[in-house]
Amino acid sequence: MATSTILENIRVNNPKVIEEFVNFKEKEASEQHPFHESSTVCTDSERMKAFIEKALKNEDANK
């Protein structure tokens, strides 16, 4: 279900609730993309190999 239809008629009287909701959605998004790393160049071939193996393993598990 689309988030926009869920949130369409909600009134928020407490700004803290909005902040908590945004933090939750950001955390949720980062958990859905566990390979997100800061923008750096990887020159370690063993680290890159381990990263690719983990990505392929998770891709197979999500099928």
PyMOL commands that place a pseudoatom at each C-alpha (Angstrom):
pseudoatom trace, name=CA, resn=MET, resi=1, chain=A, elem=C, hetatm=0, pos=[0.000, 0.000, 0.000]
pseudoatom trace, name=CA, resn=ALA, resi=2, chain=A, elem=C, hetatm=0, pos=[1.320, 3.421, -0.851]
pseudoatom trace, name=CA, resn=THR, resi=3, chain=A, elem=C, hetatm=0, pos=[2.397, 5.598, 2.063]
pseudoatom trace, name=CA, resn=SER, resi=4, chain=A, elem=C, hetatm=0, pos=[0.596, 8.617, 0.615]
pseudoatom trace, name=CA, resn=THR, resi=5, chain=A, elem=C, hetatm=0, pos=[-2.791, 6.902, 0.979]
pseudoatom trace, name=CA, resn=ILE, resi=6, chain=A, elem=C, hetatm=0, pos=[-2.044, 5.982, 4.575]
pseudoatom trace, name=CA, resn=LEU, resi=7, chain=A, elem=C, hetatm=0, pos=[-0.988, 9.510, 5.549]
pseudoatom trace, name=CA, resn=GLU, resi=8, chain=A, elem=C, hetatm=0, pos=[-3.552, 11.413, 3.547]
pseudoatom trace, name=CA, resn=ASN, resi=9, chain=A, elem=C, hetatm=0, pos=[-5.895, 12.360, 6.420]
pseudoatom trace, name=CA, resn=ILE, resi=10, chain=A, elem=C, hetatm=0, pos=[-3.550, 12.564, 9.409]
pseudoatom trace, name=CA, resn=ARG, resi=11, chain=A, elem=C, hetatm=0, pos=[-3.325, 15.748, 11.475]
pseudoatom trace, name=CA, resn=VAL, resi=12, chain=A, elem=C, hetatm=0, pos=[-0.263, 16.242, 13.620]
pseudoatom trace, name=CA, resn=ASN, resi=13, chain=A, elem=C, hetatm=0, pos=[-0.411, 18.669, 16.520]
pseudoatom trace, name=CA, resn=ASN, resi=14, chain=A, elem=C, hetatm=0, pos=[3.023, 17.847, 17.903]
pseudoatom trace, name=CA, resn=PRO, resi=15, chain=A, elem=C, hetatm=0, pos=[6.082, 18.665, 15.716]
pseudoatom trace, name=CA, resn=LYS, resi=16, chain=A, elem=C, hetatm=0, pos=[8.125, 16.075, 17.654]
pseudoatom trace, name=CA, resn=VAL, resi=17, chain=A, elem=C, hetatm=0, pos=[5.926, 13.343, 16.198]
pseudoatom trace, name=CA, resn=ILE, resi=18, chain=A, elem=C, hetatm=0, pos=[6.820, 14.436, 12.672]
pseudoatom trace, name=CA, resn=GLU, resi=19, chain=A, elem=C, hetatm=0, pos=[10.519, 14.369, 13.536]
pseudoatom trace, name=CA, resn=GLU, resi=20, chain=A, elem=C, hetatm=0, pos=[10.187, 10.858, 14.987]
pseudoatom trace, name=CA, resn=PHE, resi=21, chain=A, elem=C, hetatm=0, pos=[8.276, 9.675, 11.920]
pseudoatom trace, name=CA, resn=VAL, resi=22, chain=A, elem=C, hetatm=0, pos=[10.929, 11.043, 9.546]
pseudoatom trace, name=CA, resn=ASN, resi=23, chain=A, elem=C, hetatm=0, pos=[13.687, 9.415, 11.618]
pseudoatom trace, name=CA, resn=PHE, resi=24, chain=A, elem=C, hetatm=0, pos=[11.800, 6.117, 11.492]
pseudoatom trace, name=CA, resn=LYS, resi=25, chain=A, elem=C, hetatm=0, pos=[11.328, 6.290, 7.708]
pseudoatom trace, name=CA, resn=GLU, resi=26, chain=A, elem=C, hetatm=0, pos=[15.024, 7.132, 7.191]
pseudoatom trace, name=CA, resn=LYS, resi=27, chain=A, elem=C, hetatm=0, pos=[16.047, 4.208, 9.407]
pseudoatom trace, name=CA, resn=GLU, resi=28, chain=A, elem=C, hetatm=0, pos=[13.641, 1.912, 7.573]
pseudoatom trace, name=CA, resn=ALA, resi=29, chain=A, elem=C, hetatm=0, pos=[15.045, 3.006, 4.205]
pseudoatom trace, name=CA, resn=SER, resi=30, chain=A, elem=C, hetatm=0, pos=[18.631, 2.421, 5.313]
pseudoatom trace, name=CA, resn=GLU, resi=31, chain=A, elem=C, hetatm=0, pos=[17.743, -1.067, 6.573]
pseudoatom trace, name=CA, resn=GLN, resi=32, chain=A, elem=C, hetatm=0, pos=[16.261, -1.928, 3.194]
pseudoatom trace, name=CA, resn=HIS, resi=33, chain=A, elem=C, hetatm=0, pos=[19.579, -1.046, 1.553]
pseudoatom trace, name=CA, resn=PRO, resi=34, chain=A, elem=C, hetatm=0, pos=[22.179, -2.633, 3.855]
pseudoatom trace, name=CA, resn=PHE, resi=35, chain=A, elem=C, hetatm=0, pos=[25.009, -2.113, 1.362]
pseudoatom trace, name=CA, resn=HIS, resi=36, chain=A, elem=C, hetatm=0, pos=[24.772, 1.655, 1.528]
pseudoatom trace, name=CA, resn=GLU, resi=37, chain=A, elem=C, hetatm=0, pos=[28.185, 3.007, 2.464]
pseudoatom trace, name=CA, resn=SER, resi=38, chain=A, elem=C, hetatm=0, pos=[29.692, 6.439, 2.423]
pseudoatom trace, name=CA, resn=SER, resi=39, chain=A, elem=C, hetatm=0, pos=[31.116, 7.544, -0.908]
pseudoatom trace, name=CA, resn=THR, resi=40, chain=A, elem=C, hetatm=0, pos=[34.646, 6.231, -0.914]
pseudoatom trace, name=CA, resn=VAL, resi=41, chain=A, elem=C, hetatm=0, pos=[36.806, 4.440, -3.444]
pseudoatom trace, name=CA, resn=CYS, resi=42, chain=A, elem=C, hetatm=0, pos=[37.565, 0.865, -2.492]
pseudoatom trace, name=CA, resn=THR, resi=43, chain=A, elem=C, hetatm=0, pos=[41.011, -0.288, -3.569]
pseudoatom trace, name=CA, resn=ASP, resi=44, chain=A, elem=C, hetatm=0, pos=[41.105, -3.410, -1.377]
pseudoatom trace, name=CA, resn=SER, resi=45, chain=A, elem=C, hetatm=0, pos=[40.332, -6.328, -3.688]
pseudoatom trace, name=CA, resn=GLU, resi=46, chain=A, elem=C, hetatm=0, pos=[39.582, -8.718, -0.807]
pseudoatom trace, name=CA, resn=ARG, resi=47, chain=A, elem=C, hetatm=0, pos=[37.088, -6.278, 0.703]
pseudoatom trace, name=CA, resn=MET, resi=48, chain=A, elem=C, hetatm=0, pos=[35.439, -5.799, -2.690]
pseudoatom trace, name=CA, resn=LYS, resi=49, chain=A, elem=C, hetatm=0, pos=[35.243, -9.557, -3.224]
pseudoatom trace, name=CA, resn=ALA, resi=50, chain=A, elem=C, hetatm=0, pos=[33.607, -10.034, 0.201]
pseudoatom trace, name=CA, resn=PHE, resi=51, chain=A, elem=C, hetatm=0, pos=[31.157, -7.221, -0.543]
pseudoatom trace, name=CA, resn=ILE, resi=52, chain=A, elem=C, hetatm=0, pos=[30.132, -8.741, -3.893]
pseudoatom trace, name=CA, resn=GLU, resi=53, chain=A, elem=C, hetatm=0, pos=[29.761, -12.219, -2.369]
pseudoatom trace, name=CA, resn=LYS, resi=54, chain=A, elem=C, hetatm=0, pos=[27.544, -10.824, 0.390]
pseudoatom trace, name=CA, resn=ALA, resi=55, chain=A, elem=C, hetatm=0, pos=[25.440, -8.889, -2.122]
pseudoatom trace, name=CA, resn=LEU, resi=56, chain=A, elem=C, hetatm=0, pos=[24.938, -11.974, -4.295]
pseudoatom trace, name=CA, resn=LYS, resi=57, chain=A, elem=C, hetatm=0, pos=[24.083, -14.112, -1.264]
pseudoatom trace, name=CA, resn=ASN, resi=58, chain=A, elem=C, hetatm=0, pos=[21.447, -11.595, -0.112]
pseudoatom trace, name=CA, resn=GLU, resi=59, chain=A, elem=C, hetatm=0, pos=[20.068, -11.279, -3.641]
pseudoatom trace, name=CA, resn=ASP, resi=60, chain=A, elem=C, hetatm=0, pos=[19.575, -15.055, -3.795]
pseudoatom trace, name=CA, resn=ALA, resi=61, chain=A, elem=C, hetatm=0, pos=[17.926, -15.047, -0.357]
pseudoatom trace, name=CA, resn=ASN, resi=62, chain=A, elem=C, hetatm=0, pos=[15.463, -12.330, -1.428]
pseudoatom trace, name=CA, resn=LYS, resi=63, chain=A, elem=C, hetatm=0, pos=[14.240, -14.232, -4.501]
for i in range(1, 63): cmd.bond("trace and resi %d" % i, "trace and resi %d" % (i + 1))
show_as sticks, trace
zoom trace
